[in-house]
């Protein structure tokens, strides 16, 4: 079938359209389709109590992931001034800080899975430009990314010593991630051992978080079930109430029971803490049992510490998974982060997003020397951001 050749005007219009695509650093840095611009109302927030002061005392930098909104958010306090910034990533989940190398790793769990490595910009490539790109020095830059099969269904990422590990919920296992981007299962609970080897073929347990010890044997892991069954995570009839467990790295057996959709298992000052998500709680695991410290207004997920303060994330309840949160009142649930006194369980301060959805992970990033990200909804300075991305570098230019 023959067609008439397009006229010169039609061709030039198409070429002009193509020429304008992929011009924004926000799109290019993370390969984001820029046809749909970000709704700034997602960043409207409310602050209660002494949230910003508590964060400033903790070093002033917190990064968290809002997975269903495809956002990584930076909360930063500098000279008593709060700053909220962001990156757009597909369904971001776990975060891990490499203190030795001053890097931040962010997991992205669409298909394929991705893992992004970021570092704080410290230097600018020499230029005659007078644009104020230096005002963004210290913001996190993407350095490299790795692709993994979507069936891994990566959730949490942590460093155990100098090695990076991730929970591959799709395999019911923990995978080790090599520096060249390869991964392989290195730990799994005994309950998935079968006559023909480990049952890696599908998600049976929702193995989702790691409390990193000095080795995998000294680490612990959370799951929504203690053994495989016909009902699997994602099924609307998957039983969760009181079925969640903590597995021991050493024995590969259950070390604690009675949780409901546990997440964000973490060590702090020798104690084991966890979010009992289905009841909106955060607390300790001791002697095989969960001891609630406090209950918050939402599905709890995301947990990190500074001294006697825990930063805890809360999320809304997804309607179709209402039974996953038997202890949360959906109408009261809100998305945000709360500073909790570990000594009393009192909430010292909160930052919530009225239009927010789900928080997954959070990490304090003061050790990276980071002040968040270049993209800031309250500081829309496109020329500065473009100049920053055109010149910024993590290591000194030679």
N, C-alpha and C positions, 0 to 999 in steps of 0.2 A: 504494500500500500504506500503510494507516494504522498508526500506532504509538501506543502509550499514552504520554502525557506522563510524563517522569520525575518521581518524587516529590521533595518539597522536600529531603529528606535527601540524595538522590543528587545533586541540583543543587548543594547547598552543598558536598559533598565535592569535586565537580569544580572549583568555583570556588576552593575552598581550595587545591587542587592547582595550579591556574593561578597563583594569587597567590604561591605559593612559588617559581615558576620565575623564572630570570634575576635572582636576587638577589645572586649572588656576583660581585664585581668581576672575578675570574678568568674568568668566563664572558662578562660583558658587554663588557669592554674589547676582547676579540679575537673576540667572537661565537662562542665555543666551546660546544659542546653539553655541558652539565655533567652529563649522566646517567651518564657513566663517569668516575669520579674517578681521579686520577693515582696510579699505583703508586709509593710512596715508595722502593721498592727500586731504582728506576732511578737514584737519586742516590747509592747506596752506592758509595764509591770507595776506591782505594788510592793512596797517595802514596809515591813512591820518590825518594831523593836530595834535592836542595835546591829542589824545584819551587816551593814557596811563596815562598822567599827570592828566587829569580830573578824571579818574577812581581812581587814587591814592588819590586825594583830597576827593573823596566820601567814602573813607574807604578801597578801594583797592580790593574789592571782588564782582563780579557780576556772577550770575548763570543764564543761559538761556537754553531753550529747542529748539532743531532742530528736529521737530516732524517727518518729513518724512524720515529723516536719522537715526532715533532712537537713538538720542544723547542728553545727558544733558552735557552742556559745562560750565566749570568754567574759568572765566577770573580773574586773581589775580595779584596784584602788591605788591612786598615785597622787601624793601630796594632798591627801584627804578628798580627792575628787574621784567619784566612781566613773567607770567607763564600761559599757557593754558593747561587745563586738562579736563577729560571727564568721563562719565559713559555711558554704553549702556543700554537703556531701550526701551521697545516696545512703539513706538509712544507717546513720552512724551508730555504733554500739559501744564496745569496750575501748578504754583508754589505758595507756601504760606510759609511765615516765622512765626514761633511761637517765638516771642521775649522773652516771659517769660520763656519758657522751653528750649530755644536755639535749636530748631528743624527746619528742612526744610521738607516740604511735596511736593511730586511730583506726579501728576496724569498721568496715563498711560491708553490710551483709545482704546486698542484692546479689543477683546472679550475673556474672561471677562475683565471689567475695573479693574485697580489696583491703589492703592494709597500707595506710599512708604514713610516711615518716616526715615529721616536721621539725624545724629548728628555728631559733630566734635569729633574726637578721641583726648582724653586728657591724656590717661594713657596707659602704656604697661604692660602686664602680665609679671612678673619676669621670666627671662630666662638667660641661659649661652651664648646664641647666641651673636656673635659679629657683626652680620649684622646690617647695618645702618638703620633699620626700624624707628628709632626715627626721622630721617630726614623728615618723612611724617606725624609726629604728627600735628594735626590740620586739616587733610583731613577728608572729610565727609564719615561716615560709614552707611550702611543700618542697621536699628534697628528692623523694623518690616514692614509688608505689609498687606494690606486688599484687598479682592476680592469683586467685586460688579457685578451685572448683566450687560452685555454688552449693554443692551437697555437703560441704563442711559445716555450713551454717554457723560461722564463727560468732561467738558472743563476747566473753571476757578475754582480755589480753593482759598479761602480767609478766614482769621480770622475776625469775627465780635465779638469784645470783646475776650473772651477766647474760643469761640466756632468756630468750623470749618464747613464751608459751601462750597458747590460746585454747579455750574450750571450743571444741568442734561438736556442737550439740547434735548435728546431723549424723555423727559417727558414734555418739555416746562416749567420747574419748577426749583426751588432751593431746594436742599436737605441738611439737617443737618446730619453731620457725627459724630456719637458718638464715645467715646474713645474705645469702644469694636468693632468698625468696622461696626455697623449697620447704616443704612441710612433711611431717610423718607422725603417726600416732606413737606416743611414748608411754601413755598411762591410760588405764580404763578400769572401771570397777569389776569385781569378780562376777557380778550378776549377769554380765553380757558374754561371759565365756561360754562357748558352745562346743559340741563335738567336732565341729569343723573350723574352730577358731573363733575369735571375737566377732560379735554380731554388729558389724559396722554398717549394715545395709540400710538402716533407717533410724530415725530419732525415736527412741523408746522412753527416755528418762528426762529429757530437757536438762541435761548436764550443762550448767550455765555460769558458774563463777569459781574462782580460785582464791584461796587465802594462801599467799606465797610464803613458804618457809624457806629455810636455807637450802633445801633440796626438794625435789618432788616428793620424796618419802616423808618429809616433814611438813608437807602442805596438806590442805584439806579442800574439798570440793562440794558444791551444792548440786542437788537435783530435785526435780518435782516428784520422783517416784524412786522406790528402792529396788525395783526389778522390772523387766519388760512384761508387758501384758498385751492383750488384743486391743485395748484402748490406748491410744497414743496421744502425746501432746499435739494440740491442734484439733483433736476430736472434741465436739461439744459435750460429750459424755465422759471425757477423761476425768477420773476422780482426783481431786487435789486436796480437799480439806484434811489437814493433819497428815498427809501422805509424804510431804517433803522431808528430805534427809540431808545429812552431811556425811560424806565419805572420807575415810582416812586414806592418805596417800600411802602409808606404810602397809596397812592390812588389805586395802582395797575393799574393805567391808564398811557397813554403816557404823558411824561413830555417834550420831545423834539423830533423833526422830521427832515427829510431832509438829513439823513446820508446814506451812502452806505456801507453795510457790516461792521458796527462798531464793534470794538474789544477793549479790554484792558481798560475799563472804570475805572478811578481811581480818588480819592480825593487827592489834594495836597494843603496844606495851605489854606483850605477852598474853593478852586475852584475845579470844576469838569472838568477833562481832558479825552480825548478819542482819539483813532486812528480811523480816517475815512478811513478805509483800502482800499476801492475801488478807492480812489483818491490819495493814498499815502500820506495822510495828518495826522498831529497831531494838536490838538487844544483844545479849551475850549468849554464847553456847558454852555450857559447863556441865561436866558429869553426864554427858549424853542428853542434855535437855536444853531447851531454849528458855531464857529468862528475859522477858520484855523490859526495856528501859523506859520507853514511852510509845504512845500511839499518836500518829499524825493524820492529817486530813487528806488521805489519798493512798494510792498503791505505792509502797515504798520501794525504791530501787535507786542505786547510786549511793556510795558511802566512802568517805575519806576523813582523815583526822588531823588535828593539830593540837597537841597537848591534851587538855581536858575537854576539847570541843570536837564533836562529830558533825560533819556536813552531810545531810541526808536529803536525797531527792524524793519527791512525791509526784504521782501522775494521776491522770484521770483513769476511769475504768472503761475499757472498750466494751460497748453494749453486748456484742455477741459472745464475749468471754466473761459475762457478769458472774458466772459461777466460780470463776477463778479467784474472785475476791469476796468470799463470804463474810468477811469482817469489815468491809469498807462500804460506807454509804455513798453511792455514786453521785448524789446531788451535792454532797459536801466535798467531794474529791477535787483537788486542784493541782496544777502542775507548778512545781517550784523547788526551791532548795531552802533547807532550814538548818540553822546552827543550834545544836543541842548540847547542853551541859551534861557531860558523862557522869558527873557526880550526883546530879539531882534529877536528870531527865527533863529539866525545864528547857523550853524553847527560848533561846536568847534573841533570835531575830529570824526573819523569813523574807525571801524575795519570791513572789509568785507571778505567773503570767496568766491573766484571765482567759486568754485565747490559746494557752499552751495545751499540749496533749500529753506526751510521754517523755519522761527522763529515763535514760539508761545508765550511763556511767558518769563519774566525775572524779577529777584529780586536782589537787593543789599543785601549781606549776611554778612556784617561786624559785625553785632550784634551777629552772631553765633560764632565768633572767628574762622571762617573757612578760609582755604587757597585753597579751591577747592577740587579736588579729587586725589586719589593715582595714577590714570592712566594718563600718560602724554606722548603724542606722541613724544615729543622732549627729554624725559628723560626715555628711555626704559631701566629700571633697574629691570628686572623680579625678581631677588633675593630679592631686597629691598621691592618690592611690596608684594611678598609672605611672607616675614618676618613680614611686617607691618600687613597684614591680619591675620597672625597666632597669633599676640600678642596684637593688638590694642583694646582698650576698651574706651567707653565714660565715664564711672564712674570708680573711683579708685578701683583697685583689692583688695579684702579682703580675 
